[in-house]
């Protein structure tokens, strides 16, 4: 999986345990799926049919690969042959190399030229949308393993990260057996239709502060779209990042967007994850959810992501600020019949 701010990697076991204790949940929707880490776990570990939604093109591709694709229905030999073909391509000095290796320093130029060559060829060799998503996922994950960032693309490191010196290596993604679907839609627009689609549980992990995922992961968006956009700033962000900010990234508008979203969802169960570093207070979320059903809350303490632990730096890389704190609390809010009983059983298992 690609490095991702807000990734629920450490929360996934607890989420799976909670959902696994809820009776009669067969279909779930992850409305802000991002890298699809939670959606994957619900599909793989619990055998649920999962709808994975996000507004980002790269998230849709990841969802097509890991959630919508049934591993039992693909020709692995054919995919490996195509990955071998892509890996053997001669390098091409193209948009990625110029923009993200020379104008910026996210990748070493030799890897940038391989990314350029592979990206162009994927659209030639992919036989269908499923193959395209799998091959694009392989390329994104390979590029992520040789980048020079702390996990977000708002900036690159002053000195090359050691991994940036490694050679780009394509690997077959670990596909999951089972069914699911990938959707690219505004969460607030999709939410009212979930109950009619037979969704039993909706998982919400909305953006929680002013930092836009469109800006944090603009390279993946450009890589998937392959549209060579105009860029700006030292980070060489897509020009459309300036106009694609979500209401969830605005302290003024975020609560109205979130409350409208919650009020529009009519599935039997809601599971919400939110950080204490976000715009919303625990008490406010609890009160909102309680209007829809019994609500229980589990606080979980975690270290902050590495980029928040190394200080604040100016554009030249000089340290200009100190770290305020190195840990934060993630809250899991469960809303539905017997929510307190379900969460209590999960909490007992977590501390056993």
HUSUL-V720743 format. One record per residue. N is the residue number from 0. SS is DSSP state (helix for helix, strand for strand, loop for the rest). PSI is psi as a letter, one per 30 degrees, with the letter a starting at -180 (* if undefined). Layout:
n = (N & N)
ss = (SS & SS)
psi = (PSI & PSI)
//
This chain:
n = (0 & 1 & 2 & 3 & 4 & 5 & 6 & 7 & 8 & 9 & 10 & 11 & 12 & 13 & 14 & 15 & 16 & 17 & 18 & 19 & 20 & 21 & 22 & 23 & 24 & 25 & 26 & 27 & 28 & 29 & 30 & 31 & 32 & 33 & 34 & 35 & 36 & 37 & 38 & 39 & 40 & 41 & 42 & 43 & 44 & 45 & 46 & 47 & 48 & 49 & 50 & 51 & 52 & 53 & 54 & 55 & 56 & 57 & 58 & 59 & 60 & 61 & 62 & 63 & 64 & 65 & 66 & 67 & 68 & 69 & 70 & 71 & 72 & 73 & 74 & 75 & 76 & 77 & 78 & 79 & 80 & 81 & 82 & 83 & 84 & 85 & 86 & 87 & 88 & 89 & 90 & 91 & 92 & 93 & 94 & 95 & 96 & 97 & 98 & 99 & 100 & 101 & 102 & 103 & 104 & 105 & 106 & 107 & 108 & 109 & 110 & 111 & 112 & 113 & 114 & 115 & 116 & 117 & 118 & 119 & 120 & 121 & 122 & 123 & 124 & 125 & 126 & 127 & 128 & 129 & 130 & 131 & 132 & 133 & 134 & 135 & 136 & 137 & 138 & 139 & 140 & 141 & 142 & 143 & 144 & 145 & 146 & 147 & 148 & 149 & 150 & 151 & 152 & 153 & 154 & 155 & 156 & 157 & 158 & 159 & 160 & 161 & 162 & 163 & 164 & 165 & 166 & 167 & 168 & 169 & 170 & 171 & 172 & 173 & 174 & 175 & 176 & 177 & 178 & 179 & 180 & 181 & 182 & 183 & 184 & 185 & 186 & 187 & 188 & 189 & 190 & 191 & 192 & 193 & 194 & 195 & 196 & 197 & 198 & 199 & 200 & 201 & 202 & 203 & 204 & 205 & 206 & 207 & 208 & 209 & 210 & 211 & 212 & 213 & 214 & 215 & 216 & 217 & 218 & 219 & 220 & 221 & 222 & 223 & 224 & 225 & 226 & 227 & 228 & 229 & 230 & 231 & 232 & 233 & 234 & 235 & 236 & 237 & 238 & 239 & 240 & 241 & 242 & 243 & 244 & 245 & 246 & 247 & 248 & 249 & 250 & 251 & 252 & 253 & 254 & 255 & 256 & 257 & 258 & 259 & 260 & 261 & 262 & 263 & 264 & 265 & 266 & 267 & 268 & 269 & 270 & 271 & 272 & 273 & 274 & 275 & 276 & 277 & 278 & 279 & 280 & 281 & 282 & 283 & 284 & 285 & 286 & 287 & 288 & 289 & 290 & 291 & 292 & 293 & 294 & 295 & 296 & 297 & 298 & 299 & 300 & 301 & 302 & 303 & 304 & 305 & 306 & 307 & 308 & 309 & 310 & 311 & 312 & 313 & 314 & 315 & 316 & 317 & 318 & 319 & 320 & 321 & 322 & 323 & 324 & 325 & 326 & 327 & 328 & 329 & 330 & 331 & 332 & 333 & 334 & 335 & 336 & 337 & 338 & 339 & 340 & 341 & 342 & 343 & 344 & 345 & 346 & 347 & 348 & 349 & 350 & 351)
ss = (loop & loop & loop & loop & loop & loop & loop & loop & loop & loop & loop & helix & helix & helix & helix & helix & helix & helix & helix & helix & loop & loop & loop & loop & loop & loop & strand & strand & strand & strand & loop & loop & loop & loop & loop & loop & helix & helix & helix & helix & helix & helix & helix & helix & helix & helix & loop & loop & strand & strand & strand & strand & strand & loop & loop & loop & helix & helix & helix & helix & helix & helix & helix & helix & helix & helix & helix & helix & loop & loop & helix & helix & helix & loop & loop & helix & helix & helix & helix & helix & helix & helix & helix & helix & helix & helix & helix & loop & loop & loop & loop & loop & loop & loop & helix & helix & helix & helix & helix & helix & helix & helix & helix & loop & loop & loop & loop & loop & helix & helix & helix & helix & helix & helix & helix & helix & helix & helix & helix & helix & helix & helix & helix & helix & helix & loop & loop & loop & helix & helix & helix & helix & helix & helix & helix & helix & helix & helix & helix & helix & helix & helix & helix & helix & loop & loop & loop & loop & loop & loop & loop & loop & loop & loop & loop & loop & loop & loop & loop & loop & loop & helix & helix & helix & helix & loop & loop & loop & loop & loop & loop & loop & loop & loop & loop & loop & loop & loop & loop & strand & strand & strand & strand & loop & loop & loop & helix & helix & helix & helix & helix & helix & helix & loop & helix & helix & helix & loop & loop & loop & strand & strand & strand & strand & loop & loop & loop & loop & loop & loop & loop & loop & helix & helix & helix & helix & loop & helix & helix & helix & helix & helix & helix & helix & helix & loop & loop & loop & loop & loop & strand & strand & loop & loop & loop & loop & strand & strand & helix & helix & helix & helix & helix & loop & loop & loop & helix & helix & helix & loop & loop & loop & loop & helix & helix & helix & helix & helix & helix & helix & helix & helix & helix & helix & loop & loop & loop & loop & strand & strand & strand & strand & strand & strand & strand & loop & loop & loop & loop & loop & loop & helix & helix & helix & helix & helix & helix & helix & helix & helix & loop & loop & loop & loop & strand & strand & strand & strand & strand & strand & strand & strand & strand & loop & loop & helix & helix & helix & helix & loop & loop & strand & strand & loop & loop & loop & loop & loop & strand & strand & strand & loop & loop & loop & loop & loop & strand & strand & strand & strand & strand & strand & strand & strand & strand & loop & loop & loop & helix & helix & helix & helix & helix & helix & helix & helix & helix & helix & helix & helix & helix & loop)
psi = (k & l & k & k & k & g & k & g & e & f & f & e & e & e & e & e & e & e & e & f & f & k & k & h & j & f & k & l & k & j & f & i & f & c & f & g & e & e & e & e & e & e & e & e & f & f & g & l & k & k & j & j & k & l & f & k & e & e & e & e & e & e & e & e & e & f & e & f & k & j & f & f & g & l & j & e & e & e & e & e & e & e & e & e & e & e & f & g & k & k & l & k & j & a & e & e & e & e & e & g & f & e & e & l & h & e & l & k & e & e & e & e & e & e & e & e & e & e & e & e & f & e & f & e & f & k & f & l & e & e & e & e & e & e & e & e & e & e & e & e & e & e & e & e & f & g & l & i & l & g & f & l & g & f & l & l & k & e & k & k & k & e & f & f & f & l & k & k & j & k & k & k & l & i & l & k & k & a & l & a & l & k & k & j & l & k & e & f & e & e & e & f & f & e & e & f & g & g & k & e & k & k & k & k & i & l & k & f & a & f & k & k & f & e & e & f & h & f & e & e & e & e & e & e & e & h & g & h & l & k & l & l & l & e & f & h & l & k & f & f & e & f & g & g & k & l & f & f & g & k & e & e & f & e & e & e & e & e & e & e & e & e & f & f & k & g & l & e & k & k & k & k & k & k & l & f & g & l & f & k & k & e & e & e & e & e & e & e & e & f & f & f & l & k & k & l & k & j & k & k & k & l & k & l & l & e & f & f & g & g & l & k & k & a & f & g & g & k & k & g & l & l & k & e & l & g & l & l & k & k & k & j & k & k & k & l & k & h & e & e & e & e & e & e & e & e & e & e & e & f & f & *)
//
